[in-house]
Amino acid sequence: MKKRKYLLTGLGVAAFCALAILLALVWKTNRPSAEAGKKQVTVEVVHSDGAQVEFTYETDLEYLGELLKEEGLISGTESEYGLFVDTVDGETADYSLNGSWWRLSCNGTDAETGVDGVVLRDGDTYTWTYTVG
């Protein structure tokens, strides 16, 4: 009975490890890869009053966050999860004050990661929209 219990426990641990390795491989093969070389991207900002501003950048950088921080277009609070953006183009959104926040979209689709994880691609358009609620 004891040998059977150890065998089942060992099989369970082995299955768990195999599943963890499989999930890691799937994540690694499906994550967005950075595009090397010079890229031209557009960043649009839609302010709280509806005013729209457009910026065009040429860069060798790989991620949107590093570009926009370097250009001084965004700021916020760094955490273990990356940059939490609260200010874009000089306008601050304060969720605790009025439920406002900055929504980031890439080519018209909401970003799937934070700004630090958005891979720059030549010709892409990134939009920051001041949002309430």
N, C-alpha and C positions, 0 to 999 in steps of 0.2 A: 504494500500500500504506500509506504514511504517513497519507494523508487518511482512509482507512478506519479506521485505528487511532484517530485523533483523534475521528472521528465516533462510533465505538463507546464510547470513553471518555466523550464528552460525553453520549451517550444514557444511559449507566450513571449518571453523576452526576445528570442530570435525573430519572431514575427514583428514585434514592435520595432526592432532595430532595422529590419528590412523595409518596413513601411516608412520609417523616418528617412532612410537613405533615398528611397524612391521619391518621396515628396521633395527632398532637397534637390535632386536631379531635375525634377519637373520645374521647380522654381528657377533654377539656374538656367535652364534652356529657354524659358519663356519670358524672362525679365528683359526689359528694353535695354539695348546696348547703345553705348554712346557712339555718335557719329564724329569721326575724326575730321580735321580740316576746317577751313573757313566756311562759315554759314552766315546767311542773312536772315534775320527773323524780325517779326513785327510784334510789338507789344502795345495793346490798346488798353486804355484805362477809362472806365465809365464811372464818373464821380457821383456823389449823392444827389447833386442838382441836375443830373442827366448830361452834363457836359462830357464830351468825349475827346480824349487826347491820344495821339498815336506816336509811337517812337519806333524807329528802325535802327537795328544794331547789326554790325558785322563783327563776328567774333570767332575765335578758335576754341572758346570754352565749350564744355560738354553739357553743362546743366544750367537750367534757367535760373535757379537760385543764386549760383555764383555770379552769373552775368548781372542780374538785377541788383544784387548787393554791391558789386563792384561799381556799377553805374549810379548808385545812390537812389534808385527808383523805389526800393522797398526797404522796410525795416520792421523789426519786431523782437520777439523774445526767443532766444535759442533754448532748446530743451533736448532731451535724449531722443526725441522723435524728429528733430530738425527745427527749422525756423517757423515759428507761428507768426505770420504776417499780420500786423495791425495797422501799418501805415504804407500807403501806396501814393506816389506822386505828391507827397506832402499832406495827404488827407488821412486822418486816423479814424478807424472804426472801433467802437468800444461796445462790445456785446453786453457788458454789465450795465451800461448806461441806457442804451436804447435798442438792444438786440441786433446791432449792426455788425457786419463782418465782411471780409473781402472774399469773393468767390473767384476761383481761377478756372478758366477753361482753355482748352487747347484745340484750335481749329473748330470751335463751336461745341465741343463736347467737354463736360466737366472733367477736370483733372482727376486721375485715379490715385495720385500720390501728392505729397506736399511739394512745395516749390523746389526744394532741394533734390527731389527725385525725378523731376521732369527733365527728360533728355531733349536737348536742342536738336532740331532737324532743320536743314536748309529750307527756307520758304514758309515755315510754319508761322501761325499767328496765335499769340497767347493773349487772353483778355482777362483783366481784373475788373470785376464789377462790384461796386459798393452795394451791399444787400442788407435789408432789414428784415428780421424774422426768421 
